[in-house]
Amino acid sequence: MKELKAIDYKSIRVLTTQQIAEVYCTDVKVISNNFNRNRDHYEEKKHFVCLEGDELRSFKTNHQFDESSKISKLYLWTEKGAFLHAKSLNTDKAWEAYSNLIDGYYKQQDALAGLSQEMKAIVMLDKKQVQIENRMDKLEFDIPLYGSEADELSGHVRRKGVKVLGGKQSEAYKDSEIRSKVYRDIYDQIRREFGIFNESGHAMTYKALKRKYLADAHEFIDCYEVPTYLLELINNANAQARLDIA
């Protein structure tokens, strides 16, 4: 792993967004987008520190960051924050880089040298607790959707279906066969996109979607486009309704 410039904030080892992007072999925009999309999972002072105003100016002066010279806000990521970014990316390179960060960058063995045995024990216990929490977080992120999350996803599918059909008052929506085909196609595309199949290759319910893909699934639904054959059915049904009115 490329040698990183060590950055400490109030005795805590941190990384800038630029450093996170470089280490995880991606770019700043991807890191920022993942953060904004999963903002509820991040807790300030636990996963990151946001510097602004006088605090940022003081930090710039003390650390002489070229990358922060023209910005008004700087995010610094803790060990737990780096873990959440690895989860969002979920690539082999990101997980390998995170493992290296834990073994190297975030591991501050020198900081323990002057501590008493009691304090060393406390610090090591705290690090072990962090590791346990990280493993639990990763496990939880890999499990299927919670009930409320599944309801949220199905609600999004229903709203998208209503929109592409032309509204609840449209003839296409009132046609149960066309309506069913649209919803079935949306769910089928979600299954294919996120691999929601069992070991035998049979399709599983959308509720089996892993939680780590939830934000991406919502984005996928937003971008859903009706296949040509279904679009023709929808347009023909709605056009016939207009002819009948005329």
Residue, then its C-alpha position, 0 to 999 in steps of 0.5 A: m500500500k502507498e505510504l500515507k502521510a500520517i494525520d492525527y486529529k486530537s490524538i486520533r489517527v484519521l484520513t482525508t477523503q482524498q486519501i481514502a479514495e486513493v487507498y481504495c482505488t477509486d475517486v473522491k466523487v465516489i466516496s462522497n456519493n456513497f457517504n451522501r447516499n448512506r448518511d444515516h449510517y455515519e455518526e459524527k465524531k465516531h466515523f468522521v470529523c467535519l472541520e469548518g471555519d476557524e477550526l479548519r483554518s487552524f488545522k490547515t496551518n498546523h498540517q500544511f495540506d495542499e489538498s485542503s487549501k481551497i476548500s471550506k469544509l474538510y472531512l476526516w475519517t476515523e478507523k470506523g469511518a474507513f470501514l463503512h466506506a469499505k462496506s459501501l464500495n464492497t470490492d476486493k481491493a477496498w477490503e484488502a486496503y482496509s485490512n492493510l489500514i488496520d494493520g498499518y496506518y491505524k495501528q499506533q503501536d508507538a503510542l502505547a510505548g509510554l503507557s502503563q500496563e493497565m493503560k495498555a490493557i485498556v487501549m487494547l481492550d478498546k481496540k478489540q471492542v472496535q474490531i468486534e463491532n466492525r465484524m458485527d457491522k459487516l455481518e449485519f450489512d450482509i443479511p437480507l432486508y429488515g421488514s421495514e426496509a422490504d416494505e420501503l422497497s416494495g413501496h418504491v416499486r409500486r410508485k414507479g409502476v404507477k408512474v410508468l403506467g401513466g397514473k392510477q386513472s390510466e387504462a394501462y394501470k386499470d388493466s390488471e394484466i398489463r399492470s402485473k407484467v410491469y411490476r413483475d418486470i421491475y422485480d425480475q430486473i432487480r433480481r438479475e441486477f443484484g443476484i437474488f437467486n438460490e444455489s440452484g439458480h431459482a429466483m428468490t423473493y426481493k426480500a432476500l436482497k442484501r442490506k448492503y445493496l438497498a441504496d443501490a436498489h432504490e437508485f436502480i428503481d429510479c432509473y428503471e425503463v420499461p422494455t419496448y414490448l411493455l411500453e407498446l402495451i401501455n401506450n396502446a391501452n392509454a391511446q385507446a382510452r383517449l380515442d374512446i373519449a374522443 
